[in-house]
Amino acid sequence: MFVLFEESGSFKAGTVLADNDSSLQVETSHGKRVKLKGNQVLLRFTEPTPAELLDRAETATDELDADFLWEVCSDDEFPFEEFASDYYGRKPSAVECATVLLRLHSAPIYFHRKGRGRFRKAPAEILKAALTGLEKKRQQAELIEQMRAELVEGRLPPQLQGMLAQLLYRPDRNRVETKALEAACVDAGLSAPRLLLKCGALGSSHDYHFHRFLFEHFPDGIAFPRFDGPADPGELPRADVRAFSIDDATTTEIDDAFSVTPRPDGGWRIGIHIAAPALGFERGSALDAIARQRLSTVYMPGNKITMLPDEVVQRITLAAGRDCPAVSLYLDVTAALAITGHESRIESVPIAANLRHHDIEPLFNEQVVHHGGPDFTWKKELMLLWDLATVLEAGRGKPSANQNQVDHNFYVDWHTETGDGPGYISIGQRLRGAPLDKLVAELMILANATWGKMLDEAGIPGLYRAQSGGKVRMTISAEPHDALGVDCYAWSSSPLRRYVDLVNQWQIIAVLRDSTPAFAPRSAELMAAMRDFEITYAAYAEFQRQMERYWCLRWLRQQSDPEVEATVMRDNVVRLNAVPLVVKAPSVPLQLPGTRIRLRIEHTDLIDVDVSARYISTLAEPAPEEGTDPAFPGP
């Protein structure tokens, strides 16, 4: 005697070894012995053998049409043996019974199970919905396969156009497009961005990184919404000065300028002039909403996303050849460079020149300020401001650190095409603490500290940068900044580029005009702006660092010589000397920090922004006074 039974969701057949009515001992076709309860047995038979029964039944199930079975069965619950008898019109064989059982079991959308060997046909509306779902899945499977094949062949399916950002940066794995892309990536052995680059969906690796930033921080795009232009600030007193700015060649948001006017009784009246967007629009305006949302200009090599629209910037920037509204801080300075007084004013400032670093630094540099040089326009003014900056630096008791550290400037020629896409990168070097840098930095520190103190004394809140215990933070309290050596420091010198500075400028103007400030004491909106600015400004700075690293890799790819010089920072972490790139080179033997070595760049990955470098040789060990640069971050 043989039996057909169900165990763990599958059907099995075996030989009965012992039948004790309520239980049976059965040996399966695979030689395994099991103990069954009587109600587990679905069918008893004498022929064929258990193995042959299942083989023949599984083969015969394809001959039974589920639609037809559903049509001919009754609406009531039924056992499979009874249905088999109705279907065949006679007493069915064991194989025929098993065939019907397997077919009913394999079509759950047609027949609902109601117990061991018992079924009931699905209601018509439920069956229709289930069949519709199956057809939809079939069509989706075909579409996924079609898109997968196109991607593997290097073509972008039209269904993927318009949703590349979502596929790359926030994929929804329930969508067929995502499933197709993931399947194609597995078949092609490529990551999603690399596969889409191969298909031409991404213009370059640069687009991949830039668009990810836009997806995360500018989901609605970088175009500005509709806005009314800045208002006319009205009649302002015209300053009797010739002001000039100092910026690099790429600066369009010229926030600050300086003037030097001799005093009749000796000494000078030195002006620090800050562009005044706060005179052109108020808090709560459309332009304020734009600036509040962006919070800062975003900088990156070869590009930037401005906080304010370009047409607004062009009307407010301190451009040469015109009178510009400004908030000015005037310093009364004696011939001995002692500051005897200061005054803040709201006025119109004539801008005589926009000096650029690349033009001025060859004429005004460390050599010139210490050993002299030929005359040039603005030399006297720059020399005086340099001397004053030196006095201010000494007065703070915080001489500039890392004087020998090199800063790098990135310039991208977007009109030149390379093998990695548009953009030819040039990376220049400038010694940190150059005279122009110190001159501007010291005067900005003085202005920000002076205006911060003025707000505090007037009882009007502002946004301050404070540092204690080595930690820098934003605060609405006028707290000391230990690293700068000032009692308080309120960012106020870049209102075209930072929302914090714009907020402080509104507050400064309120003090100077004795009017109601834009933000009252303990303002929740002021606290929210401070919090949002900190988070956003940090994210923008991180993006800038990432893109600088990316362009360093592009620079390496442009070089004909794969060997570069580097300096060991610690263990196998090294800093390339020509560009600001820190990498790990596992092959570097144990070296003293500061050791100069030669590396061979073996591979650069523009998607993962990673470098593979191999140690070649040691060039020079550090001098006793040399060491690592603790201010340079690790990789």
Secondary structure as GFF3:
##gff-version 3
##sequence-region A 1 635
A	DSSP	beta_strand	2	7	.	.	.	ID=ss1
A	DSSP	beta_strand	10	19	.	.	.	ID=ss2
A	DSSP	beta_strand	23	28	.	.	.	ID=ss3
A	DSSP	beta_strand	33	37	.	.	.	ID=ss4
A	DSSP	three_ten_helix	38	40	.	.	.	ID=ss5
A	DSSP	beta_strand	41	45	.	.	.	ID=ss6
A	DSSP	alpha_helix	50	60	.	.	.	ID=ss7
A	DSSP	three_ten_helix	61	63	.	.	.	ID=ss8
A	DSSP	alpha_helix	66	72	.	.	.	ID=ss9
A	DSSP	beta_strand	78	79	.	.	.	ID=ss10
A	DSSP	alpha_helix	80	88	.	.	.	ID=ss11
A	DSSP	alpha_helix	94	105	.	.	.	ID=ss12
A	DSSP	beta_strand	111	115	.	.	.	ID=ss13
A	DSSP	beta_strand	118	121	.	.	.	ID=ss14
A	DSSP	alpha_helix	124	152	.	.	.	ID=ss15
A	DSSP	three_ten_helix	158	160	.	.	.	ID=ss16
A	DSSP	alpha_helix	164	169	.	.	.	ID=ss17
A	DSSP	alpha_helix	176	188	.	.	.	ID=ss18
A	DSSP	alpha_helix	192	198	.	.	.	ID=ss19
A	DSSP	alpha_helix	205	217	.	.	.	ID=ss20
A	DSSP	beta_strand	243	247	.	.	.	ID=ss21
A	DSSP	beta_strand	256	262	.	.	.	ID=ss22
A	DSSP	beta_strand	268	275	.	.	.	ID=ss23
A	DSSP	three_ten_helix	277	279	.	.	.	ID=ss24
A	DSSP	alpha_helix	286	294	.	.	.	ID=ss25
A	DSSP	beta_strand	298	300	.	.	.	ID=ss26
A	DSSP	beta_strand	303	305	.	.	.	ID=ss27
A	DSSP	alpha_helix	310	316	.	.	.	ID=ss28
A	DSSP	beta_strand	322	333	.	.	.	ID=ss29
A	DSSP	beta_strand	339	356	.	.	.	ID=ss30
A	DSSP	alpha_helix	357	360	.	.	.	ID=ss31
A	DSSP	alpha_helix	366	371	.	.	.	ID=ss32
A	DSSP	alpha_helix	379	396	.	.	.	ID=ss33
A	DSSP	beta_strand	406	418	.	.	.	ID=ss34
A	DSSP	beta_strand	421	431	.	.	.	ID=ss35
A	DSSP	alpha_helix	435	458	.	.	.	ID=ss36
A	DSSP	beta_strand	464	468	.	.	.	ID=ss37
A	DSSP	beta_strand	471	475	.	.	.	ID=ss38
A	DSSP	alpha_helix	499	513	.	.	.	ID=ss39
A	DSSP	alpha_helix	524	558	.	.	.	ID=ss40
A	DSSP	beta_strand	563	570	.	.	.	ID=ss41
A	DSSP	beta_strand	573	576	.	.	.	ID=ss42
A	DSSP	beta_strand	582	584	.	.	.	ID=ss43
A	DSSP	beta_strand	596	605	.	.	.	ID=ss44
A	DSSP	beta_strand	610	620	.	.	.	ID=ss45
###
